[in-house]
Amino acid sequence: SFRDIIGTTSSTTTNNSTSSQSQSPDRIKYVIRRFLRAICNHICPVVCIMDDIQWADRASLDILESWLIDIELIGGFMVVACYRPSTNASSNKDSKFGKLVSSLKK
């Protein structure tokens, strides 16, 4: 079932909203990776195409990076990321996108 793939969330609420907000991005990354692992394999691969990725925000790039380094997705998942190399965002190594490209080249 879908609940087996993504897991369950705690039904208890906390008074500390900062704590729950800081866990949310990690939870989203976890759920997406679990879902992709469940549907991707070498017989039926999944291709994700992203356009104008040089304008992506940090959270989106973090999710993308987590997909690219997930060893369990290798062989069943491909990312095609399109960007404009002439923009400042892609050529600037200090930009969010530039940092991701640099880290993936290592």
N, C-alpha and C positions, 0 to 999 in steps of 0.2 A: 504494500500500500504506500501511498505518498507519505504517510506519517512515518513509515519505516525508513524512507529515504532521507527525509529532512529532520527527523527527530521531533521531540516535543519541547514546548517551552514551559517554564515554570508558571504555575497559576498564581503564585504569591506575588504581591506587589510590594515594591520597596518605596520608602519615602525619599530616597536619594535618586532624583531624576538624572543627575549627572552620571551615576553609575550605570543606569539602564541605557542611557544614550551612548556611552562609551562602548558598551557591549554590542550595540546594534550593528555597527559596520562589520565586526568580526562574525556575528551571527549570519548576516547576509552573505558574506564570503563563504562561510561554512555551508550554508544551505545550497547555494549555487553550485559549489564544488561537489557536494554529495549528489545533487540532481544530475550534473554532467557525468559523474562517474557511473550513475545508474543507467544512463541512456547511451553513453558512448562506448564503442568497442571497435575492433579492427574490421569486423564484418559490416557494421552499420555506423560509419564515422559521422561526426557532426562538424560542420564548418561554420564558423562565426565570422561574418564580414563586418568590419567597422570602417566607416569612412570619416574623413576629417578628424582623425584621432588627435591631431596636434592641439585641438581645442578642448580635449577631455579634461574634466576636473580630477583632482587628486584621488578622490574616492573611486572613480571609475577606473583610473589607472592602477590603483591598488588591487581591484578585483581582477583586472586583466593580468597583472603580474602574478597573482595567485594562481590563475589558470595556467599560465605559461611555465610555472615552476612545479606544478603538481605532477609528480612522476606517474601517478595512476591514470592520468588522462593521456599520456603519450601513446600514440598508436591509434587512438580513436577520436582525437579532437584536433582541429586545425583552426588557427586564427589567421585571417587575412586582414591586416591593418593598413589602411591607406592614409597617407598624410602628404602634405605639401612641403617639400623640402625648402622652398624659398621663403617660408614664413619665419618670423622671429622665434615662434614657439618651438619649432623643430630644430632650428640651427643653434639655439641658445642652450648650452649644456646645463645652465642653472634653472631652466624651466622645468615644470613637472614632467613634460613629455621627454625633454632632453635627458633628464636623469634616468627615466625608465629605459630609454634606448641605450644609454651608456651602461646601465647595470646588466642589461641583457647581452651586451657584447662581450662581457667578461667571462 
